[in-house]
Amino acid sequence: MGAQIRVYRQKIASTSSMKKIFKAMELIATSRIGKARSRARAALPYAEAITRAVSAVASQNDIDHVLTTKVDNPTRAAVLILTSDRGLAGAYSTNVLKQGEALTKRLREDGKEVRPYLYGRKAQAFYDFREREYDQVWTGNTDAPEVERAQEIGRTLVDRFLQPTEEGGVDELYLVYTEFQSMVKQEPVARRLLPLAFVESDAEGEHEPNPLYDFEPNAEEVLDALLPRYIESKIFAAMLEASASELAARQRAMKSAADNADDLIKKYTLLRNNARQAEITQELSELIAGADALAAS
């Protein structure tokens, strides 16, 4: 009986230690969510401004540019999937990988070859475990993304898009990431980045015409300069949304883990007390039985 009590004491001690770790990780994630959301909001004006600029060039001029012209029969698509480097974030990475799998299935059903590009160790582990091929992977700082990394990814994908299909290029580019909607809701989404499609509307849902501009030296060269920056800004904005979603998911998962640890501690404490009570009862029974035996003799 004493050994059983020691086992419960060890379980209570180990669970209490784990609870402290969960609580610390919850507090760290909570403290970083505000900064991540602020960074996402701060990047929004630039993304909106460059979107308007690219839309003005593409929609107001009769130009034939590779980044805005849709291929009649696309045969290959690149898919960039944004996941996390670390776990302990609930189903965060699993959900975005499921979204990527659904997109991949849909593209293949349309007769397109899919070339995956991965961001985050969780996506890399997912593909490595299943022995699937991917073109390139980036890891590090998924919960605090850097603009230099977004620029590197953007340049890689734009170069691949500009490359002829016969030489290994792609006809379409998709982005799969987790959109931060609130502290309790983060939704995995898939967006097509290239070829570009612009639909600008006002609050009433009607199309709002862009103002007329004159471009120098010409619209094509302006588009050549703007579109890579546009893609980089879209990728960086998605990385910031994903980082805020990752931290929110981790905060929620760690809170749930700490609550579960509390329940386990209460359960083990009750079992330990029951074992102690049973031990005391047994000892009292033995003493009474011994006293009765002595009295009878």
Secondary structure as GFF3:
##gff-version 3
##sequence-region A 1 297
A	DSSP	alpha_helix	2	59	.	.	.	ID=ss1
A	DSSP	beta_strand	76	82	.	.	.	ID=ss2
A	DSSP	alpha_helix	92	109	.	.	.	ID=ss3
A	DSSP	beta_strand	113	119	.	.	.	ID=ss4
A	DSSP	alpha_helix	121	129	.	.	.	ID=ss5
A	DSSP	beta_strand	136	138	.	.	.	ID=ss6
A	DSSP	alpha_helix	147	162	.	.	.	ID=ss7
A	DSSP	three_ten_helix	165	167	.	.	.	ID=ss8
A	DSSP	beta_strand	172	182	.	.	.	ID=ss9
A	DSSP	beta_strand	185	194	.	.	.	ID=ss10
A	DSSP	alpha_helix	219	296	.	.	.	ID=ss11
###
